[in-house]
Amino acid sequence: MTAADAIVLAGGRASRMGGVDKPAIVIGGRTMLDAALAAVTSCRRTVVVGPHRPELDPEIIQVREVPPGSGPVAAVGAGLRALGPTAAPLVVVLAADLPFLSKTTVPELIRHGTESGADAVFAADESGRPQYLIGVWRRTALAGALARLESLINQPMKALIPADTITVTMAGIADCDTEEQVRRARLAWDAGVTAPSARPTPSKTVAGTPLPLDEARNILRTTISRLTDYRAELGSVRGATLAAPLTAVGPLPRFDVSAMDGYAVSGDGPWQLRRDIGFAGGRRPVGLLSGEAVRIATGAHVPDGTTRVLRDEFARIDEDRTLHRLPDSPLREDIRRRGEDRDRGDLVAPEGTAVTAALISAAASVEVTEALVRGPVRARIIMTGDEIRSTGPLQTGQTRDSIGPILPDVLSWYGIRTIDRVHLRDTPRGFDEVLGAADECDLLVIVGATGGGAADQLRGAIARARARILVHRLAIRPGGSSIVAELATGTTVLGLPGNPFAALAVLMALSPALVEGRTGGHPLRPLVGPLHNASAISGPVTRIVPARIAPDGGWLGDPQVRTTHLGGLVDRDGLVIVAAQATDDDLVEFLPLRV
């Protein structure tokens, strides 16, 4: 057989299991990393990508993807670079969460790769679903696929998959991503089963009463799986959340500085003005003797011996360069003392704080540029329905996709990053494929197919995937058919109605809670105020309608809403959530349109 090297992805902590070191979990008397290493003993060289593990054989190459936790593609790239130009013609890519791998799994894939000449060969489970992290690549094909990507960070494995691939159905390739899957794998091992179903049992919530919006939000904040925490440059992860308190590395200010343009003076005055000048970022003036003064700029390091800074507007200078304080001018120090804002070790922001421009700036001011974070949430958008079209001329029966193109912008309001947007046609099993590949993202936003019509297939696919349903339906108008579920991989599925306004309303109402749940962020403070015409809008259930800011404060809502397009949002400031049977000037929550 053709020679092969191996890249084993052992990225460490699993957020879906409380942050434990997943490759180190023991099943059947060995860790899952040991299982992966045992499966690649026939390979010439092995690279383990993940946190350093001193217990590994010194011959195993250990590297880390940058930044840590940046996804499987970044890890594969780091592994291939570690192999260098002398890498074997074939490269095995294997995840370290496969406890039932056998000694024949990898050799069998290598044999198929050698005989077929395909760019990549992947294992597939009994249903035919490929496992892209159990595969053998031609080295040149893998290097080429990596090179074609602008960035490797947070890319799905699917971004690498070449056209020339084959799959081989194999037993024993079930992975373990959740505590339930680990439990089932251990039971299967104890029972002597080598190819268990590590999937969780289906949720018992197959139908149910629509949930009030507040209850649904609370479920999302408290029950969905947290993302993995990792260290990252703060400037690169806006939308993420601090996974640990952020403390100052240095004091602020770093030294005593002038708070105003003026003169650093020593003693009570008058003072003799020296000819040197102190500039911000420049050389610090030599120390002052009593009765001396030096010209100084805002932010400049004040010289030793400085009593205070005399502002320009409070100063007078004689021809002999004697400096006087003007009569009746206030006596102020105007010096910012070292550490008066923050000292080393002071708290900058607690765990759960969102990474925003303000946080990035505050951290930089005390010499902090990176931190332990979760997120940002990575989303894939799925637009459904044969009747919609994004580009090109419309055919008979088609309509223009008027919401898909704006969803990435809307998601970005809440710190969610869109990794791709695709259109899914109405097919009986299309959603099964979508859900099967959902481990490549944190959030799957699906627009359409949430009702009970002939083409509405999402709920059936969620049931077949044995997902845990978090929100079966919502007690709101519009948007009541929305569904939220969690797959065994930990990916959150947010199913939205096909009507553009209903989809947008639910997305805006649930996104903050969803992000807070996945990243451990603090709940946002709601914008609350009076809705002056609430009685004209309210009904038997909660409604979400467009609104504008009233001249005297509060809001005025639109009693009638056309849900089939977003034209009603033109010249509106946001949406309001109107409780059932609300009366005029009742307090309502306002969701701003951040456009």
Protein Blocks (a to p, Z undefined) as FASTA:
>chain_A
ZZdddddddebpafknoopafklpcgehiafklmmmmmmmmpmbdcdeddddfkbcfklc
cdddddehiajklmmmmmmmmnommbcfbdcdddfkbfkbcfklmmmmmmmmmmnopabd
cdddfkopacfkbccddfklmmmmmmmpmbfghpafklmpcfbdcddddehiaccfbfkl
mmmmmmmmmnopabdcfbdcddfblbccdddfklmmmmmmmmmccdddddddfklmghia
cfbdcddfbdcdfbdcdfbdcdddedjbpadddfbdcdehiacdddddehiacdddehia
cdehiabdcdfklgccdfkopacddehiacdfkiacehklpcghiafbdghiacdfklmm
mmmmnopabdcdedjdddddddedjkbcfbdcddehiacdfklmmmmmmmmmnopacfbd
cdddddfklmmmmmmmmmmpmbdcdeejklmbfklmklmmmmmnopacfblbdcddehkl
pccdddfkopacddddfblklmmmmmmmmmmmmmmmmnopacddddddddfklmmmgcfb
dcdddddddfkgpjdddfbacfkbcklmgopabdcdddehiaehiacdddddfZZ
